[in-house]
């Protein structure tokens, strides 16, 4: 006999189920829970309105398989207290879909520590994760917010598709620079597998009326039609123009004609297609410039259709018969959008300026504002807020701004949405409208589209331009940020500013006459050495030494172990293509190696049996090894076939004697025999461009390598050629350094990102 359950009883039943199931979760996060717990426990807790760390124990999260915790938390209107582990996991969840449980548990512990700092700056010890191979020591900065989608490559375009069937919610479609389309539901989950459409980057996405069809343009010079709901390509290359790229797509309604799909190509060719059958349409069209024009369709104040197009810094209008100039901007036009008021449009240029213009006042300067003084505006979009139009603008500095129209008055503060350039923006017209952003950091993110989001925008953290970990005092770090260089003593919880008014491009900790100093490469090509520990009560003195000799700023610095003459040496690598070696005792240049053809991006030092060795890698894709005794190259020049070499490391090896490791722009980590130059092993983690590598020597004689990509730090054993651990950070780590702490049986790993830095301990006996 069926019984009706009162609505309030559903919540109580789910709460009791969640409480009972939580008792079944093993205390050890490395022991697998029952599959039902992994899949459904979080859902029961959400329905019971007890989505917290008690009802969803932290030990379950490394095995959680519903991959919907972040959606459940977003829908939890009550905001259940005591969910710090759940919130930490929600930040990692999009990046950890294919990560093993040990790596998940390790990453979760670090993320939780970063989010729960005490007032003294130390992290709360998490007892359930005591045996993790990595433990946090210190962290500054937080992981990424609101990530919906992580792609293998840069996201280049974005749109929202609304079908005619109200039962099917809107979809978000993202295109990347490998020619793939990714379709995401309005709850943040992917609809189907990525669809490979083009042989080049997807430059433009344009939803077509009457369904879920989208027109796509690409750098391969073609336009295709895709059914985003079914995840299949309907028509391939409805228009193709070899040796060009599609610079813009637009729907236009010419006078006395049905709508047409327009595709502008980089050479100025303009194709007109019927958007129903996609056949060429014969209409009057303007002569476009061969300068990658942008298109925009709008209606004049008199109700006449106009087609706007750009010519570098100029905006023109075509009325179906003639073309006339409308406006000139200070920089190249990067975005163009029609406004709700007939005849009005907004434009943005590469100088970061926004402006509003009217077609009935050609040549007259419109209302202007500056989005960012240093970054181009990359996208514009008009949104409706309570019946009032607003303008959204995205920038190369990773932020989005909201503006009132037509006076371009800023609403709130810039919203920092990505760590790199915002490449595209869109909106989701759900019950609670959302802003969707795509970035060069390979993510798509979602934000509540309301004024509170912009009025309570988090503070934009300045980019870290350089960092260095002190090798002899493991808990002392140096960071360069916002034209300041600070020394951080983590144990004493002290921060000291040692240099101001300069942007540092590289940092290192050399010794002069046995005393530790901080070396900083500056934007004016100098290298200065600072005594960061003056006598008690005395201010930081001016630099004790200045090294001048580079023609462009140095990108890397590294101290060299003393030679037989006990000389203190410092090596520098510069954008001028040279490696320089400095005698710090005299402040003079000891040697110059100009062999790299382009910028030298990275250095690594090693104490060899016959004296110190120095490795260098650069934009020419080559790695070289230098002998500091003879001041000559040792061994062959290694051509790495990784495009740019982003970082290099040196590590001893029982079989090969010495290995050189290089990370590359192609996303690979390669190990090379330093004597023969032959490749020994290769690691391809599938984590985008690898930006840093560091050697991890272990007491047992094993020598591991840590490399960082777009979302994780990967610990790799080159001898066994396998990954041992993936530490998910959710953001790109641009610098890695290791300091051995043999007394504690561990190695400290200093990892620096775009805006955050952390120090973590890798336990030798747990790896």
Secondary structure, 3 states (H helix, E strand, C coil): CCCCCCHHHHHHHHHHHHHHHHCCCCCCCCCCCCHHHHHHHHHHHHHCCCCCCCCCCHHHHCCCCCCCHHHHHHHCCCCCCCCHHHHHHHHHHCCCCCCCHHHHHHHHHHHHHHHCECCCCCECCCHHHCCCCEEEEEEECCCCCCEEEECCCCEEEEEEECCCCCCCCCEEEEEECCCEEEEECCCCCECCCCEECCCCCEEEEEECCCCCEEEEEECCCEEEEEECCCCEEEEEEEEECCCCCEEEEEEECCCCCCCEEEEEECCCCEEEEECCCCCECCCCCCCCCCCCCCEEEEECCCCCEEEEEEECCEEEEECCCCEEEEEECCCCEEEEEECCCCCEEEEEECCCEEEEEECCCCCCCCEEEECCCCCCEEEEEEEEECCEEEEEEEECCCEEEEEECCCCEEEEEEEECCCCCEEEEEEECCCCCEEEEEECCCEEEEEECCHHHHHCCCCCCCCEEEEEECCCCCCEEEEEECCEEEEEECCCCEEEEEEECCCEEEEECCEECCEECEEEEECCCCEEEECCCCCCCCCCCCCCEEECCCCCCEEEEEEECCCCCCCCEEEEEECCCCEEEEECCCCEEEEEECCCCCCEEEEEEEEECCEEEEEEEECCCEEEEEECCCCEECCCCEECCCCCEEEEEEEEECCCEEEEEEEECCCCEEEEECCCCCEEEEECCCCCCCCEEEEEECCCCCEEEEEECCCEEEEEECCCCEEEEEEECCCCEEEEEEEEEHHHCEEEEEEEECCCEEEEEEEHHHC
